[in-house]
């Protein structure tokens, strides 16, 4: 007959375990252009002109100093959505306002507002 708790005997033989290392939280990567991040950014969503699909638009003066293609790639990778540059704005697939606000704040943009 097999014991109902097979690891109890092994636990008694090993004794107490040492505590493991503390988990480390990596510092979020700052977006190029962060020195100008005190300028305003507006995050809003729209459907007009996108064949009825919802698109989240990030716009504002803080983006004019930033490397937009690099930011779009980071957003796409971090949030798992499509992101592209259109003019001086960033367009992200879907209604991602709630996810983009904290993401942009963590990367050094301080005045991030939700539009609409």
N, C-alpha and C positions, 0 to 999 in steps of 0.2 A: 504494500500500500504506500502511495506517495504522500509526502507531507503536504498540507494545504498551503503552507508558506515556505517555498523552497529556499528563499534567500535569507531567512531568519538565521539559519545555522552559519551561513557564510558571513553575515553581519557580525555575529558573535565572535567569529574567528579573527576578523579584521580589526575590530575595535572602532573607536571613533575616528572619523575622517578629518583631515586638516581642512580648514576653510580655503576655498579657492580664491583666485585673484578677484579684486573688485572689477566689475564691468566698467569699461571706459566708454564714454560717449564722445565720438569725434566732433570736433569743432566744425560747424558748417562752413563750407567754402564761401568766401566773400566774392561777390560778383564784381568783375571789373567795372569801375565807375562808382564804387562805393564812396569815394571822397565827395561826390556830388549828390549823394543819396539823401541829403536833407531836403532836396526838392521833392515836390509832390508827384505821386503816382496814383492813377485812378484805375481800378479794376472793375469792369462792368461786363455784362453779357448782352448779346444782340442776336437777332435772327434775320433781320433784313439784309438782303443781298447774299445770303448763304444757302439758298434753296430750302429754306425752312429749318435748317439745322442750327442749333445753338452754338455760338462761338463766344468765348470769353476774350475780351480785349483788354490789354494792359497798355496804358498810354500815359504820357506826361513828360514834363521837362527833364526828369531824372534819367530818362532813357537816352537822351541825346548824347551823353558822354559814355554810354555803356556799349559793349560789343554785343549787339543784338543777336547775331547768329549763335554765338556761344551761349547766351542766356536761353535762347529757344531750345538748344540741344539739352541744356541742363534741366529745363522744365520738363521736356519730353521724357528724359531719363528718370527724373525723380518722381513724377506724377503718373507715368505710364500712359500718356496721352500724346496726341499729335500737337506740335507747336511750330509756328513759322513766323517769319518776319514779313510784314506788309507795310511798306513805307517806313515810318518811324514808330510803328506800333508792333506789339506782339499779339498774335492770334493763337489761342489755345482751343482745341476741340472740346465741346461740351460746356456745361455750366460748372466751371471750376473755381468760382469766386471764393468759396469757403476754404478751399485748399491752397489757393495762390496767395491769399493775404498773409498767413503765417509763414509760408515759404519765402516770400519776398522780404518780410521783416527779419527773418533769421539770417538772411544774406546781406544785411546792412542797409536796406532801404527803410528809413524811419517814418516818413510821411506817406503811408499807403492807405488809400481810402477806397471804399466800395461805392461805385456809382449805381445808377438806376434806382 
